[in-house]
Amino acid sequence: MAKRIGVYPGTFDPITLGHMDIIERGAKLVDELIIGVTTNIAKSPMFDDDERIAMVEREVAAVGCGNCRVVGFNSLLVDFAKEQGAATIVRGIRGVTDFEYEYQLTGMNRQLNHDIETVFLMADVALQPIASRLVKEIAIYGGEIGKFVTPKVRADVMARVAERGPRSG
């Protein structure tokens, strides 16, 4: 029987507890879960590609995800999935807004490659409000982000905020 490979893509800028929940649950659905770290051209990342890949590798290793592998990519998601031999894309959904966006994305991906299926995992209720964008904003304005990320990611984010200096209004 062929190995079931899935891809969980994202910018992971930074990786949150919500991402980790989807990684751990998604890894149970496939023989190998490839966490694809990419750059969203519509976003200004806090961390560069190499920093985000290293951060995700560290966090995935910390939870002992033995069937997970982290790979950086900058291409169409369906092309990346095909290159990795994946037949499944794993996506997390926090709410209706995520669903609408993901529904459209899934439709486009199906048009590009109908052999790759998308599987949606609903975010854990306790983790639904967490978004990387909000974690960064909270940190930049001096708020506490420890409820949303691991201690090491918190340290990474706070160090980056300190490098950039205080936020002026």
DSSP file (Angstrom, degrees, kcal/mol; ACC not computed):
  #  RESIDUE AA STRUCTURE BP1 BP2  ACC     N-H-->O    O-->H-N    N-H-->O    O-->H-N    TCO  KAPPA ALPHA  PHI   PSI    X-CA   Y-CA   Z-CA
    1    1 A M              0   0    0      0, 0.0     3,-0.1     0, 0.0     2,-0.0   0.000 360.0 360.0 360.0 140.3    0.0    0.0    0.0
    2    2 A A        -     0   0    0      1,-0.1     2,-0.2     0, 0.0     0, 0.0  -0.332 360.0-101.9 -68.8 147.3    1.3    3.5   -0.9
    3    3 A K        -     0   0    0      1,-0.1     2,-0.8    28,-0.0    -1,-0.1  -0.509  32.1-129.1 -68.6 131.6    2.5    5.8    1.9
    4    4 A R        -     0   0    0     -2,-0.2    27,-2.0    -3,-0.1    28,-1.9  -0.766  31.2-174.5 -87.1 112.8   -0.2    8.4    2.8
    5    5 A I  E     -a   32   0A   0     -2,-0.8    82,-1.7    80,-0.4    83,-1.2  -0.921   4.2-174.0-113.7 132.2    1.6   11.8    2.7
    6    6 A G  E     -ab  33  88A   0     26,-2.7    28,-3.2    -2,-0.5     2,-0.4  -0.886  13.4-145.1-121.2 155.6   -0.1   15.0    3.8
    7    7 A V  E     -ab  34  89A   0     81,-2.3    83,-3.2    -2,-0.3    28,-0.2  -0.980   6.4-168.4-120.7 129.8    1.0   18.6    3.6
    8    8 A Y  E     -a   35   0A   0     26,-2.7    28,-1.3    -2,-0.4     2,-0.2  -0.920  21.8-166.9-114.3 102.0    0.2   21.2    6.2
    9    9 A P  E     +a   36   0A   0      0, 0.0     2,-0.3     0, 0.0    28,-0.2  -0.539  21.2 127.6 -92.5 154.8    1.2   24.6    4.7
   10   10 A G  E     -a   37   0A   0     26,-2.1    28,-2.3    -2,-0.2    -2,-0.0  -0.942  60.3-113.2 176.9 169.8    1.5   27.9    6.4
   11   11 A T        -     0   0    0     -2,-0.3     4,-0.1    26,-0.2    -1,-0.1   0.780  37.9-161.3 -86.6 -30.0    3.7   31.0    7.0
   12   12 A F    >   -     0   0    0      2,-0.2     3,-0.7     1,-0.2    44,-0.1   0.927  14.5-180.0  50.1  54.4    4.0   30.1   10.8
   13   13 A D  T 3  S-     0   0    0      1,-0.7    33,-0.2    33,-0.0   123,-0.2  -0.675  86.3  -4.6-122.6  75.1    5.1   33.6   11.6
   14   14 A P  T 3  S-     0   0    0      0, 0.0    -1,-0.7     0, 0.0     2,-0.3   0.609  95.4-122.9 -95.4 173.0    5.2   32.7   14.4
   15   15 A I    <   -     0   0    0     -3,-0.7   135,-0.3    -4,-0.1     2,-0.2  -0.581  36.3-160.7 -72.2 133.9    4.0   29.2   15.0
   16   16 A T     >  -     0   0    0     -2,-0.3     4,-2.2   133,-0.1   133,-0.2  -0.564  34.9-101.9-111.8 173.5    1.2   29.2   17.6
   17   17 A L  H  > S+     0   0    0    131,-2.9     4,-2.0     1,-0.2   132,-0.1   0.819 123.4  58.6 -63.6 -30.2   -0.4   26.6   19.9
   18   18 A G  H  > S+     0   0    0    130,-0.4     4,-1.9     2,-0.2    -1,-0.2   0.924 105.8  47.4 -64.1 -44.8   -3.2   26.5   17.3
   19   19 A H  H  > S+     0   0    0      1,-0.2     4,-2.6     2,-0.2    -2,-0.2   0.927 110.9  52.1 -59.3 -45.3   -0.8   25.4   14.6
   20   20 A M  H  X S+     0   0    0     -4,-2.2     4,-2.7     1,-0.2     5,-0.2   0.876 106.2  54.0 -62.4 -37.3    0.7   22.8   16.9
   21   21 A D  H  X S+     0   0    0     -4,-2.0     4,-2.3     2,-0.2     5,-0.2   0.929 110.7  45.7 -61.0 -45.9   -2.7   21.4   17.6
   22   22 A I  H  X S+     0   0    0     -4,-1.9     4,-3.2     2,-0.2     5,-0.2   0.891 112.5  51.9 -66.3 -38.8   -3.4   21.0   13.9
   23   23 A I  H  X S+     0   0    0     -4,-2.6     4,-2.3     2,-0.2    -2,-0.2   0.955 112.0  45.1 -61.0 -50.3    0.1   19.4   13.4
   24   24 A E  H  X S+     0   0    0     -4,-2.7     4,-0.5     1,-0.2    -2,-0.2   0.904 119.7  40.6 -63.5 -41.2   -0.4   16.9   16.1
   25   25 A R  H >< S+     0   0    0     -4,-2.3     3,-0.8    -5,-0.2     4,-0.4   0.900 115.0  51.1 -73.8 -40.8   -3.9   15.9   15.0
   26   26 A G  H >X S+     0   0    0     -4,-3.2     3,-1.6     1,-0.2     4,-0.6   0.851 101.3  62.5 -64.2 -34.7   -3.1   16.0   11.3
   27   27 A A  H 3< S+     0   0    0     -4,-2.3     3,-0.4     1,-0.3    -1,-0.2   0.751  96.6  60.1 -63.6 -23.3   -0.1   13.7   11.8
   28   28 A K  T << S+     0   0    0     -3,-0.8    -1,-0.3    -4,-0.5    -2,-0.2   0.667 100.2  56.2 -76.4 -16.0   -2.5   11.0   13.1
   29   29 A L  T <4 S+     0   0    0     -3,-1.6     2,-0.3    -4,-0.4    -1,-0.2   0.621 110.4  37.9 -91.5 -14.4   -4.3   11.0    9.7
   30   30 A V  S  < S-     0   0    0     -4,-0.6   -25,-0.2    -3,-0.4     3,-0.2  -0.847  74.5-122.1-133.8 165.6   -1.3   10.3    7.5
   31   31 A D  S    S+     0   0    0    -27,-2.0     2,-0.4     1,-0.3   -26,-0.2   0.839 104.5  17.3 -75.6 -34.2    1.9    8.2    7.4
   32   32 A E  E     -a    5   0A   0    -28,-1.9   -26,-2.7    -3,-0.0     2,-0.6  -0.991  67.5-159.8-141.1 130.7    4.0   11.4    6.9
   33   33 A L  E     -ac   6  68A   0     34,-2.9    36,-2.3    -2,-0.4     2,-0.7  -0.951   8.1-159.7-111.6 119.2    3.0   15.0    7.5
   34   34 A I  E     -ac   7  69A   0    -28,-3.2   -26,-2.7    -2,-0.6     2,-0.9  -0.872   7.8-150.0 -98.0 118.7    5.1   17.6    5.7
   35   35 A I  E     -ac   8  70A   0     34,-3.2    36,-2.4    -2,-0.7     2,-0.7  -0.805  14.7-154.6 -90.3 108.9    4.8   21.0    7.3
   36   36 A G  E     -ac   9  71A   0    -28,-1.3   -26,-2.1    -2,-0.9     2,-0.6  -0.764   4.4-160.2 -91.9 113.7    5.4   23.4    4.4
   37   37 A V  E     +ac  10  72A   0     34,-2.3    36,-2.4    -2,-0.7     2,-0.2  -0.835  24.2 162.2 -97.1 120.3    6.7   26.7    5.5
   38   38 A T        -     0   0    0    -28,-2.3     2,-0.5    -2,-0.6    36,-0.2  -0.765  39.3-110.6-130.7 173.3    6.1   29.4    2.9
   39   39 A T        -     0   0    0     34,-0.5     2,-0.7    -2,-0.2   -28,-0.1  -0.947  22.8-143.0-108.9 125.8    6.0   33.1    2.5
   40   40 A N    >   -     0   0    0     -2,-0.5     3,-2.2     1,-0.1    34,-0.0  -0.795   7.7-149.2 -86.3 118.0    2.7   34.7    1.9
   41   41 A I  T 3  S+     0   0    0     -2,-0.7    -1,-0.1     1,-0.3    -2,-0.0   0.673  95.6  60.3 -64.8 -14.9    3.3   37.6   -0.5
   42   42 A A  T 3  S+     0   0    0      2,-0.0     2,-0.3    -3,-0.0    -1,-0.3   0.492 100.6  67.3 -88.0  -3.7    0.4   39.5    1.0
   43   43 A K  S <  S-     0   0    0     -3,-2.2     0, 0.0     0, 0.0     0, 0.0  -0.833  73.1-136.4-118.2 154.2    2.1   39.5    4.5
   44   44 A S        -     0   0    0     -2,-0.3    -3,-0.1    -5,-0.0    -2,-0.0  -0.915  34.5-140.1-105.0 103.7    5.2   41.2    6.0
   45   45 A P        -     0   0    0      0, 0.0     3,-0.1     0, 0.0     4,-0.0  -0.306  13.9-150.9 -70.4 147.2    6.8   38.4    8.0
   46   46 A M  S    S+     0   0    0    -33,-0.2     2,-0.3     1,-0.1   -33,-0.0   0.816  89.4  40.5 -76.8 -34.9    8.4   39.1   11.4
   47   47 A F  S    S-     0   0    0      1,-0.0    -1,-0.1     2,-0.0   110,-0.0  -0.894  88.4-120.4-117.2 144.4   10.8   36.2   10.8
   48   48 A D     >  -     0   0    0     -2,-0.3     4,-2.5     1,-0.1     5,-0.2  -0.234  39.1 -92.7 -76.6 174.0   12.6   35.3    7.6
   49   49 A D  H  > S+     0   0    0      1,-0.2     4,-2.6     2,-0.2     5,-0.2   0.910 124.6  47.0 -54.2 -50.5   12.1   31.9    5.9
   50   50 A D  H  > S+     0   0    0      1,-0.2     4,-2.4     2,-0.2    -1,-0.2   0.881 112.4  50.3 -63.1 -38.9   15.1   30.2    7.6
   51   51 A E  H  > S+     0   0    0      2,-0.2     4,-2.4     1,-0.2    -1,-0.2   0.914 112.4  46.9 -65.2 -42.5   14.1   31.5   11.0
   52   52 A R  H  X S+     0   0    0     -4,-2.5     4,-2.5     2,-0.2    -2,-0.2   0.896 111.8  50.4 -68.6 -39.2   10.6   30.3   10.6
   53   53 A I  H  X S+     0   0    0     -4,-2.6     4,-2.7    -5,-0.2    -2,-0.2   0.940 112.7  46.8 -61.4 -46.9   11.7   26.9    9.3
   54   54 A A  H  X S+     0   0    0     -4,-2.4     4,-2.4     2,-0.2    -2,-0.2   0.897 112.1  51.2 -62.5 -40.6   14.1   26.5   12.3
   55   55 A M  H  X S+     0   0    0     -4,-2.4     4,-2.3     2,-0.2    -1,-0.2   0.927 112.4  45.2 -62.8 -45.9   11.3   27.6   14.7
   56   56 A V  H  X S+     0   0    0     -4,-2.5     4,-2.7     2,-0.2     5,-0.3   0.915 112.2  51.9 -65.9 -42.6    8.8   25.1   13.3
   57   57 A E  H  X S+     0   0    0     -4,-2.7     4,-2.3     1,-0.2    -2,-0.2   0.928 111.3  48.0 -58.3 -45.0   11.5   22.3   13.3
   58   58 A R  H  X S+     0   0    0     -4,-2.4     4,-1.8     1,-0.2    -2,-0.2   0.924 114.2  45.1 -61.8 -46.0   12.3   23.0   17.0
   59   59 A E  H  X S+     0   0    0     -4,-2.3     4,-1.0     2,-0.2    -2,-0.2   0.877 113.4  49.4 -69.4 -38.0    8.6   23.1   18.1
   60   60 A V  H  <>S+     0   0    0     -4,-2.7     5,-1.7     1,-0.2     3,-0.5   0.900 111.1  50.1 -67.4 -40.8    7.7   19.9   16.1
   61   61 A A  H ><5S+     0   0    0     -4,-2.3     3,-1.1    -5,-0.3    -2,-0.2   0.868 104.1  60.3 -63.9 -35.9   10.7   18.1   17.6
   62   62 A A  H 3<5S+     0   0    0     -4,-1.8    -1,-0.2     1,-0.3    -2,-0.2   0.792 106.7  45.0 -65.3 -27.9    9.6   19.2   21.1
   63   63 A V  T 3<5S-     0   0    0     -4,-1.0    -1,-0.3    -3,-0.5    -2,-0.2   0.434 112.5-120.1 -95.7   1.0    6.3   17.4   20.8
   64   64 A G  T < 5 +     0   0    0     -3,-1.1     2,-1.6    -4,-0.4    -3,-0.2   0.864  43.1 173.8  69.1  37.4    7.9   14.3   19.4
   65   65 A C    > < +     0   0    0     -5,-1.7     3,-1.5     1,-0.2    -1,-0.2  -0.610   3.8 179.5 -79.0  88.9    6.1   14.2   16.0
   66   66 A G  T 3  S+     0   0    0     -2,-1.6    -1,-0.2     1,-0.3    -2,-0.1   0.687  76.2  49.2 -68.8 -20.2    8.1   11.3   14.5
   67   67 A N  T 3  S+     0   0    0     -3,-0.1   -34,-2.9   -37,-0.1     2,-0.4   0.159  93.2 100.1-105.5  19.7    6.2   11.3   11.2
   68   68 A C  E <   -c   33   0A   0     -3,-1.5     2,-0.4   -36,-0.2   -34,-0.2  -0.820  45.6-177.5-106.7 145.3    6.5   15.0   10.6
   69   69 A R  E     -c   34   0A   0    -36,-2.3   -34,-3.2    -2,-0.4     2,-0.5  -0.997  18.0-140.2-139.3 139.4    9.0   16.8    8.4
   70   70 A V  E     +c   35   0A   0     -2,-0.4     2,-0.4   -36,-0.2   -34,-0.2  -0.879  25.0 172.5-105.5 129.0    9.5   20.5    7.9
   71   71 A V  E     -c   36   0A   0    -36,-2.4   -34,-2.3    -2,-0.5     2,-0.2  -0.999  24.6-136.7-137.7 131.8   10.2   21.8    4.4
   72   72 A G  E     +c   37   0A   0     -2,-0.4     2,-0.3   -36,-0.2   -34,-0.2  -0.612  29.6 174.6 -82.7 147.9   10.4   25.4    3.1
   73   73 A F        -     0   0    0    -36,-2.4   -34,-0.5    -2,-0.2     2,-0.1  -0.996  29.8-170.6-152.8 153.6    8.7   26.2   -0.2
   74   74 A N        +     0   0    0     -2,-0.3     2,-0.3   -36,-0.2   -36,-0.1  -0.586  61.0  82.1-141.4  73.1    7.9   29.1   -2.5
   75   75 A S  S    S-     0   0    0     -2,-0.1     2,-0.1     0, 0.0    -2,-0.1  -0.893  91.2 -51.9-155.1-179.7    5.6   27.8   -5.2
   76   76 A L     >  -     0   0    0     -2,-0.3     4,-2.4     1,-0.1     3,-0.2  -0.432  52.6-125.3 -61.2 140.6    2.0   27.0   -5.7
   77   77 A L  H  > S+     0   0    0      1,-0.2     4,-3.0     2,-0.2     5,-0.2   0.903 109.4  51.3 -57.5 -44.8    0.7   24.7   -2.9
   78   78 A V  H  > S+     0   0    0      1,-0.2     4,-2.2     2,-0.2    -1,-0.2   0.860 110.0  50.3 -65.3 -33.1   -0.5   22.0   -5.3
   79   79 A D  H  > S+     0   0    0     -3,-0.2     4,-2.4     2,-0.2    -1,-0.2   0.914 111.9  47.8 -67.9 -42.4    2.8   21.9   -7.1
   80   80 A F  H  X S+     0   0    0     -4,-2.4     4,-1.8     2,-0.2    -2,-0.2   0.932 111.8  49.9 -61.6 -46.7    4.6   21.6   -3.7
   81   81 A A  H  X>S+     0   0    0     -4,-3.0     5,-2.8     1,-0.2     4,-0.5   0.922 111.4  48.5 -59.5 -44.8    2.3   18.9   -2.6
   82   82 A K  H ><5S+     0   0    0     -4,-2.2     3,-1.2     1,-0.2    -1,-0.2   0.916 109.1  53.0 -62.1 -43.8    2.8   17.0   -5.9
   83   83 A E  H 3<5S+     0   0    0     -4,-2.4    -1,-0.2     1,-0.3    -2,-0.2   0.843 110.6  48.3 -59.5 -33.8    6.6   17.3   -5.5
   84   84 A Q  H 3<5S-     0   0    0     -4,-1.8    -1,-0.3    -5,-0.2    -2,-0.2   0.514 116.0-115.5 -85.1  -5.5    6.4   15.8   -2.0
   85   85 A G  T <<5 +     0   0    0     -3,-1.2   -80,-0.4    -4,-0.5     2,-0.3   0.714  62.9 154.5  77.8  20.8    4.2   13.0   -3.2
   86   86 A A      < -     0   0    0     -5,-2.8    -1,-0.2    -6,-0.2   -80,-0.2  -0.610  33.0-178.1 -87.4 140.8    1.3   14.2   -1.1
   87   87 A A  S    S+     0   0    0    -82,-1.7    30,-2.6    -2,-0.3     2,-0.4   0.385  70.4  59.0-109.0  -2.7   -2.3   13.4   -1.9
   88   88 A T  E     -bd   6 117A   0    -83,-1.2   -81,-2.3    28,-0.2     2,-0.5  -0.987  58.8-160.0-135.0 136.8   -3.7   15.4    1.0
   89   89 A I  E     -bd   7 118A   0     28,-2.8    30,-3.3    -2,-0.4     2,-0.5  -0.972  17.7-151.1-109.9 128.4   -3.5   19.0    2.1
   90   90 A V  E     + d   0 119A   0    -83,-3.2     2,-0.4    -2,-0.5    30,-0.2  -0.872  18.2 178.4-102.0 128.9   -4.4   19.6    5.8
   91   91 A R  E     - d   0 120A   0     28,-2.7    30,-2.8    -2,-0.5     2,-0.3  -0.986  20.5-138.4-131.8 142.1   -5.9   22.9    6.8
   92   92 A G  E     - d   0 121A   0     -2,-0.4     2,-0.4    28,-0.2    30,-0.2  -0.770  14.4-159.3 -96.9 144.3   -7.0   24.2   10.1
   93   93 A I  E     + d   0 122A   0     28,-2.4    30,-3.0    -2,-0.3     3,-0.1  -0.988  16.3 178.0-128.1 126.9  -10.2   26.2   10.4
   94   94 A R        -     0   0    0     -2,-0.4     2,-0.3     1,-0.2    -1,-0.1   0.766  65.7 -36.4 -94.0 -31.0  -11.0   28.6   13.3
   95   95 A G  S  > S-     0   0    0      1,-0.1     4,-2.3    34,-0.0    -1,-0.2  -0.912  80.7 -53.9-170.7-166.5  -14.4   29.9   12.2
   96   96 A V  H  > S+     0   0    0     -2,-0.3     4,-2.6     1,-0.2     5,-0.2   0.871 124.9  54.3 -61.8 -40.9  -16.6   31.0    9.3
   97   97 A T  H  > S+     0   0    0      1,-0.2     4,-1.9     2,-0.2    -1,-0.2   0.931 110.5  46.6 -61.7 -45.5  -14.2   33.6    7.9
   98   98 A D  H  > S+     0   0    0      1,-0.2     4,-3.2     2,-0.2     5,-0.3   0.921 111.0  53.8 -59.3 -43.6  -11.4   30.9    7.7
   99   99 A F  H  X S+     0   0    0     -4,-2.3     4,-2.9     1,-0.2     5,-0.2   0.923 106.7  50.1 -60.1 -45.5  -13.9   28.5    6.1
  100  100 A E  H  X S+     0   0    0     -4,-2.6     4,-1.7     2,-0.2    -1,-0.2   0.925 115.2  43.4 -59.7 -45.4  -14.9   31.0    3.4
  101  101 A Y  H  X S+     0   0    0     -4,-1.9     4,-2.4     1,-0.2    -2,-0.2   0.938 116.7  46.3 -64.3 -47.5  -11.3   31.7    2.5
  102  102 A E  H  X S+     0   0    0     -4,-3.2     4,-2.9     1,-0.2    -2,-0.2   0.845 108.5  56.5 -66.6 -34.6  -10.3   28.0    2.6
  103  103 A Y  H  X S+     0   0    0     -4,-2.9     4,-2.0    -5,-0.3    -1,-0.2   0.930 110.4  44.3 -61.5 -46.0  -13.4   27.0    0.6
  104  104 A Q  H  X S+     0   0    0     -4,-1.7     4,-2.1    -5,-0.2    -2,-0.2   0.924 114.2  49.6 -64.3 -45.3  -12.3   29.3   -2.2
  105  105 A L  H  X S+     0   0    0     -4,-2.4     4,-2.8     1,-0.2    -2,-0.2   0.903 109.9  51.3 -60.7 -42.5   -8.7   28.2   -2.0
  106  106 A T  H  X S+     0   0    0     -4,-2.9     4,-2.5     1,-0.2    -1,-0.2   0.901 108.3  52.1 -62.8 -41.6   -9.7   24.5   -2.1
  107  107 A G  H  X S+     0   0    0     -4,-2.0     4,-1.6     2,-0.2    -1,-0.2   0.910 111.6  46.0 -61.1 -42.8  -11.8   25.2   -5.2
  108  108 A M  H  X S+     0   0    0     -4,-2.1     4,-1.7     2,-0.2    -2,-0.2   0.920 112.0  51.2 -66.2 -43.4   -8.8   26.8   -7.0
  109  109 A N  H  X S+     0   0    0     -4,-2.8     4,-2.7     1,-0.2    -2,-0.2   0.889 107.4  53.5 -61.8 -38.1   -6.5   24.0   -5.9
  110  110 A R  H  < S+     0   0    0     -4,-2.5    -1,-0.2     1,-0.2    -2,-0.2   0.865 107.3  51.7 -63.9 -35.6   -8.9   21.4   -7.3
  111  111 A Q  H  < S+     0   0    0     -4,-1.6     3,-0.2     1,-0.2    -1,-0.2   0.859 113.7  44.1 -67.3 -34.4   -8.9   23.2  -10.6
  112  112 A L  H  < S+     0   0    0     -4,-1.7     2,-0.2     1,-0.3    -2,-0.2   0.851 137.4   2.7 -79.1 -36.0   -5.1   23.1  -10.6
  113  113 A N    ><  -     0   0    0     -4,-2.7     3,-1.3    -5,-0.2    -1,-0.3  -0.744  57.9-173.0-155.3 100.7   -4.8   19.5   -9.5
  114  114 A H  T 3  S+     0   0    0      1,-0.2    -4,-0.1    -3,-0.2    -3,-0.1   0.521  81.0  71.1 -75.4  -4.3   -7.9   17.4   -8.9
  115  115 A D  T 3  S+     0   0    0     -5,-0.1     2,-0.6     2,-0.0    -1,-0.2   0.579  83.6  79.4 -86.1 -10.0   -5.8   14.5   -7.5
  116  116 A I    <   -     0   0    0     -3,-1.3     2,-0.3    -7,-0.2   -28,-0.2  -0.883  68.0-157.2-106.1 122.5   -5.0   16.3   -4.3
  117  117 A E  E     -d   88   0A   0    -30,-2.6   -28,-2.8    -2,-0.6     2,-0.5  -0.667   7.8-138.7 -95.5 149.4   -7.7   16.4   -1.6
  118  118 A T  E     -d   89   0A   0     -2,-0.3     2,-0.5   -30,-0.2   -28,-0.2  -0.929  13.0-162.5-108.7 132.9   -8.0   19.0    1.2
  119  119 A V  E     -d   90   0A   0    -30,-3.3   -28,-2.7    -2,-0.5     2,-0.5  -0.962   8.1-150.0-115.3 127.9   -8.9   17.9    4.7
  120  120 A F  E     -d   91   0A   0     -2,-0.5     2,-0.5   -30,-0.2   -28,-0.2  -0.839   7.3-165.8-100.8 132.3  -10.2   20.5    7.2
  121  121 A L  E     -d   92   0A   0    -30,-2.8   -28,-2.4    -2,-0.5     2,-0.2  -0.974  21.5-129.4-113.7 126.1   -9.6   20.2   10.9
  122  122 A M  E     -d   93   0A   0     -2,-0.5   -28,-0.2   -30,-0.2     3,-0.1  -0.536  31.2-109.5 -72.1 136.7  -11.6   22.4   13.2
  123  123 A A        -     0   0    0    -30,-3.0     5,-0.1    -2,-0.2    -1,-0.1  -0.337  39.3 -93.9 -63.4 146.1   -9.5   24.3   15.7
  124  124 A D    >>  -     0   0    0   -106,-0.1     3,-1.8     1,-0.1     4,-1.0  -0.386  37.6-118.9 -56.6 138.1   -9.7   23.2   19.3
  125  125 A V  G >4 S+     0   0    0      1,-0.3     3,-0.7     2,-0.2    -1,-0.1   0.859 114.0  52.3 -52.9 -40.9  -12.3   25.5   20.9
  126  126 A A  G 34 S+     0   0    0      1,-0.2    -1,-0.3     2,-0.1  -108,-0.1   0.713 115.2  42.1 -69.5 -19.3   -9.8   26.8   23.4
  127  127 A L  G X4 S+     0   0    0     -3,-1.8     3,-1.6     1,-0.1    -1,-0.2   0.453  82.7 102.8-106.9  -3.1   -7.4   27.7   20.5
  128  128 A Q  T << S+     0   0    0     -4,-1.0    -1,-0.1    -3,-0.7    -2,-0.1   0.820  78.3  51.9 -54.9 -38.9   -9.9   29.2   18.0
  129  129 A P  T 3  S+     0   0    0      0, 0.0     2,-0.3     0, 0.0    -1,-0.3   0.642  83.8 109.8 -76.8  -8.7   -9.1   32.8   18.6
  130  130 A I    <   +     0   0    0     -3,-1.6     2,-0.3     4,-0.1  -114,-0.1  -0.494  37.3 163.1 -75.2 126.6   -5.3   32.4   18.1
  131  131 A A     >  -     0   0    0     -2,-0.3     4,-2.4     1,-0.1     3,-0.4  -0.995  42.1-131.4-139.1 137.3   -3.9   33.9   14.9
  132  132 A S  H  > S+     0   0    0     -2,-0.3     4,-2.6     1,-0.2     5,-0.2   0.888 109.1  57.5 -53.7 -41.5   -0.2   34.7   14.3
  133  133 A R  H  > S+     0   0    0      1,-0.2     4,-1.9     2,-0.2    -1,-0.2   0.903 109.9  43.6 -57.6 -43.4   -1.1   38.1   13.1
  134  134 A L  H  > S+     0   0    0     -3,-0.4     4,-2.9     2,-0.2    -1,-0.2   0.867 109.7  56.1 -72.6 -36.3   -2.8   38.9   16.4
  135  135 A V  H  X S+     0   0    0     -4,-2.4     4,-2.3     1,-0.2    -2,-0.2   0.932 110.0  46.3 -59.6 -45.4    0.1   37.3   18.4
  136  136 A K  H  X S+     0   0    0     -4,-2.6     4,-2.7     2,-0.2    -2,-0.2   0.918 112.8  49.6 -63.0 -43.7    2.5   39.7   16.7
  137  137 A E  H  X S+     0   0    0     -4,-1.9     4,-1.8    -5,-0.2     6,-0.2   0.921 110.8  49.2 -62.9 -44.4    0.3   42.7   17.3
  138  138 A I  H  <>S+     0   0    0     -4,-2.9     5,-3.2     1,-0.2    -1,-0.2   0.928 113.6  47.1 -59.8 -45.4   -0.2   41.9   20.9
  139  139 A A  H ><5S+     0   0    0     -4,-2.3     3,-1.7    -5,-0.2    -2,-0.2   0.910 108.8  53.8 -63.9 -43.2    3.6   41.5   21.4
  140  140 A I  H 3<5S+     0   0    0     -4,-2.7    27,-0.5     1,-0.3    -1,-0.2   0.857 110.1  48.1 -60.9 -35.6    4.4   44.7   19.5
  141  141 A Y  T 3<5S-     0   0    0     -4,-1.8    -1,-0.3    -5,-0.2    -2,-0.2   0.232 124.9-100.9 -93.1  14.7    2.1   46.7   21.8
  142  142 A G  T < 5S+     0   0    0     -3,-1.7    -3,-0.2     1,-0.2    -2,-0.1   0.584  73.5 142.4  85.2  11.0    3.6   45.1   25.0
  143  143 A G      < -     0   0    0     -5,-3.2     2,-0.5    -6,-0.2    -1,-0.2  -0.337  57.2 -98.7 -81.8 167.4    0.9   42.5   25.7
  144  144 A E        +     0   0    0      1,-0.1     3,-0.2    -2,-0.1    -1,-0.1  -0.753  35.0 176.5 -90.7 126.2    1.5   39.1   27.0
  145  145 A I    >>  +     0   0    0     -2,-0.5     3,-2.2     1,-0.1     4,-1.0   0.317  48.2 108.9-109.8   5.6    1.5   36.3   24.4
  146  146 A G  T 34 S+     0   0    0      1,-0.3    -1,-0.1     2,-0.2     8,-0.1   0.693  74.0  59.4 -60.0 -21.2    2.3   33.3   26.7
  147  147 A K  T 34 S+     0   0    0     -3,-0.2    -1,-0.3     1,-0.2    -2,-0.1   0.619 110.4  42.4 -78.9 -12.7   -1.2   31.9   26.4
  148  148 A F  T <4 S+     0   0    0     -3,-2.2  -131,-2.9     1,-0.1  -130,-0.4   0.608 116.7  30.0-112.3 -16.7   -0.9   31.6   22.6
  149  149 A V  S  < S-     0   0    0     -4,-1.0  -133,-0.1  -133,-0.2    -1,-0.1  -0.889  86.1 -89.8-139.7 166.1    2.6   30.2   21.9
  150  150 A T     >  -     0   0    0   -135,-0.3     4,-2.7    -2,-0.3     5,-0.2  -0.321  45.7-104.1 -72.0 163.0    5.2   28.0   23.6
  151  151 A P  H  > S+     0   0    0      0, 0.0     4,-2.2     0, 0.0     5,-0.1   0.877 121.6  50.8 -57.2 -38.2    7.8   29.6   25.9
  152  152 A K  H  > S+     0   0    0      2,-0.2     4,-2.1     1,-0.2     5,-0.1   0.902 111.3  46.7 -69.2 -39.4   10.5   29.4   23.3
  153  153 A V  H  > S+     0   0    0      2,-0.2     4,-2.8     1,-0.2     5,-0.2   0.902 110.1  54.5 -67.5 -39.2    8.4   31.0   20.6
  154  154 A R  H  X S+     0   0    0     -4,-2.7     4,-2.9     1,-0.2     5,-0.2   0.935 108.8  48.4 -56.6 -46.1    7.4   33.7   23.1
  155  155 A A  H  X S+     0   0    0     -4,-2.2     4,-2.3     2,-0.2    -1,-0.2   0.903 111.2  50.7 -61.7 -41.4   11.1   34.4   23.7
  156  156 A D  H  X S+     0   0    0     -4,-2.1     4,-2.1     2,-0.2    -2,-0.2   0.936 113.6  44.5 -60.3 -47.5   11.8   34.5   19.9
  157  157 A V  H  X S+     0   0    0     -4,-2.8     4,-2.5     1,-0.2    -2,-0.2   0.928 113.6  48.8 -65.7 -45.6    8.9   37.0   19.4
  158  158 A M  H  X S+     0   0    0     -4,-2.9     4,-2.3    -5,-0.2    -1,-0.2   0.873 110.3  52.1 -65.5 -35.5    9.8   39.2   22.3
  159  159 A A  H  X S+     0   0    0     -4,-2.3     4,-2.1    -5,-0.2    -1,-0.2   0.912 110.9  47.9 -64.1 -41.7   13.5   39.3   21.2
  160  160 A R  H  X S+     0   0    0     -4,-2.1     4,-1.5     2,-0.2    -2,-0.2   0.896 111.0  50.2 -66.7 -39.6   12.4   40.3   17.7
  161  161 A V  H  X S+     0   0    0     -4,-2.5     4,-0.8     1,-0.2    -1,-0.2   0.918 110.3  50.7 -63.2 -42.6   10.1   43.0   19.1
  162  162 A A  H >< S+     0   0    0     -4,-2.3     3,-0.6     1,-0.2    -2,-0.2   0.879 106.7  55.0 -62.8 -38.6   13.0   44.3   21.3
  163  163 A E  H 3< S+     0   0    0     -4,-2.1    -1,-0.2     1,-0.2    -2,-0.2   0.860 108.2  48.9 -60.4 -36.7   15.3   44.4   18.2
  164  164 A R  H 3< S-     0   0    0     -4,-1.5    -1,-0.2     1,-0.2    -2,-0.2   0.595 110.6-129.8 -83.7 -11.7   12.8   46.6   16.4
  165  165 A G    <<  -     0   0    0     -4,-0.8    -1,-0.2    -3,-0.6    -2,-0.1  -0.062  41.8 -33.8  86.5 170.2   12.4   49.0   19.3
  166  166 A P        -     0   0    0      0, 0.0     2,-0.4     0, 0.0   -25,-0.1  -0.243  63.7-110.8 -65.3 151.0    9.3   50.4   21.0
  167  167 A R        -     0   0    0    -27,-0.5     2,-0.4     2,-0.0    -2,-0.1  -0.688  31.0-157.0 -83.2 128.3    6.1   51.1   19.1
  168  168 A S              0   0    0     -2,-0.4     0, 0.0     1,-0.1     0, 0.0  -0.855 360.0 360.0-108.1 146.8    5.3   54.7   18.7
  169  169 A G              0   0    0     -2,-0.4    -1,-0.1     0, 0.0    -2,-0.0   0.411 360.0 360.0 -98.9 360.0    1.8   55.9   18.0
